[in-house]
Amino acid sequence: MSQAESVAAAPRVPRRAVWTLGILRSELTMTLRRGRTLALLGVLAAVPVLVGIAVRIETGDGSGPGGGGGPAFLAQITDNGLFLVFAALSATLPVFLPMAVGVVAGDSVAGEASGGTLRYLLVAPAGRTRLLVAKYASVLVFCLVATVVVAVSALAVGAALFPVGEVTTISGTRIGFGEGLLRAGLIAVVVAASLAGFAALGLFVSTLTDSGIAAMAATVGVLITVQILDTMPQLEGIHPYLFPHYWLSFTDLLRDPVRWDEIVGNLGLQAVYAAVFGSAAWARFTTRDITV
């Protein structure tokens, strides 16, 4: 290769990187600034507030909630407000968090198609693959943001309404408040990662239609159907292969020592779902005839 050819070829790699980062930044900005996204985050932030106030009103003098109902860790909130983080994540993970992710993932491609902007996005030299990767990355960021919003809201409400201090683990041992905070942060990361497989499924559904509303409804419908299947004892044999089956495995992070088996199994299952449905979304999107 001549010197002139080398000079001409040199800028190509950084230029592609600039295009990729630019698309990712644009997708993140668009996703997180949408009114619908902010409304979903507002609802998620309100859940710990409602749970904390309900527990505070029920206990009154802080002697402990009556009865054993409610999300996991609910009975421990009055002794340590940090447990509101764990209770809020337990309450939102089965329904609220995945539904919010389903709305964002389902609308990621189909929403652009229904709005007539998808064709113009593909005019940019970034290519379909990088655009799809950027959209999936933005959905994963939303998973993390949504989980952190729930955790931070719960921590603030728990500290305001209840005492905080050493944490009693599920195993009965006690750990310092600092270590408890670290475990709460790790739990938030694990919960966000637990939604990666469902996010890929929603992205795939979004590539199948030009209607954002239909894609969102179908994604949420799949979520509800799979969760129903996961509760049917007659289908116990397939439960370990359903994406929400190990979602609550994050509770093992509050054992001493931590039990990693189900947590690792959950993350591995999410990786399989992400690979399968991510590949399906790529195959569909890269061969799709974009007319709108």
RAGI-V701970 format. One record per backbone hydrogen bond with DSSP energy under -0.5 kcal/mol. NH is the residue of the N-H (numbers start at 1). CO is the residue of the C=O. Records with the same first field share a line. If there is no record, write none. Layout:
NH->CO ; CO
This chain:
6->2
7->3
8->4
9->5
10->6
11->7
12->9
13->10
14->10
15->11
16->12
17->13
18->14
19->15
20->16
21->17
22->18
23->19
24->20
25->21
26->22
27->23
28->24
29->25
30->26
31->27
32->28
33->29
34->30 ; 31
38->34
39->35
40->36
41->37
42->38
43->39
44->40
45->41
46->42
47->43
48->44
49->45
50->46
51->47
52->48
53->49
54->50
55->51
56->52
57->53
58->54
59->55
60->56
61->59
63->59
74->71
76->73
77->73 ; 74
79->76
80->76
81->163
83->80
84->81
85->82
86->82
87->83
88->84
89->85
90->86
91->87
92->88
93->89
94->90
97->92
98->93
99->95
100->96
101->97
102->98
103->99
104->100
105->101
106->102
107->103
108->104 ; 105
110->106
111->107
113->109
114->110
115->111
116->112 ; 113
117->112
118->112
121->117
122->118
123->120
124->120 ; 121
127->124
131->127
132->128
133->129
134->130
135->131
136->132
137->133
138->134
139->135
140->136
141->137
142->138
143->139
144->140
145->141
146->142
147->143
148->144
149->145
150->146
151->147
152->148
153->149
154->150
155->151
156->152
157->153
158->154
159->155
160->156
161->157
162->158
163->78
167->175
169->167 ; 173
170->254
171->254
172->169
175->167
180->176
181->177
182->178
183->179
184->180
185->181
186->182
187->183
188->184
189->185
190->186
191->187
192->188
193->189
194->190
195->191 ; 192
196->193
199->195
200->196
201->197
202->198
203->199
204->200
205->201
206->202
207->203 ; 204
208->205
212->110 ; 210
215->211
216->212
217->213
218->214
219->215
220->216
221->217
222->218
223->219
224->220
225->221
226->222
227->223
228->224
229->225
230->226
231->228
232->229
233->231
235->232
236->233
238->235
239->235 ; 236
240->236
241->238
242->239
245->242
247->244
249->246
250->247
251->248
252->249
253->250
254->251
255->252
259->252
260->258
264->260
265->261
266->262
267->263
268->264
269->265
270->266
271->267
272->268
273->269
274->270
275->271
276->272
277->273
278->273 ; 274
279->275
280->276
281->277
282->278
283->279
284->280
285->281
286->282
287->283
288->284
290->288
291->289
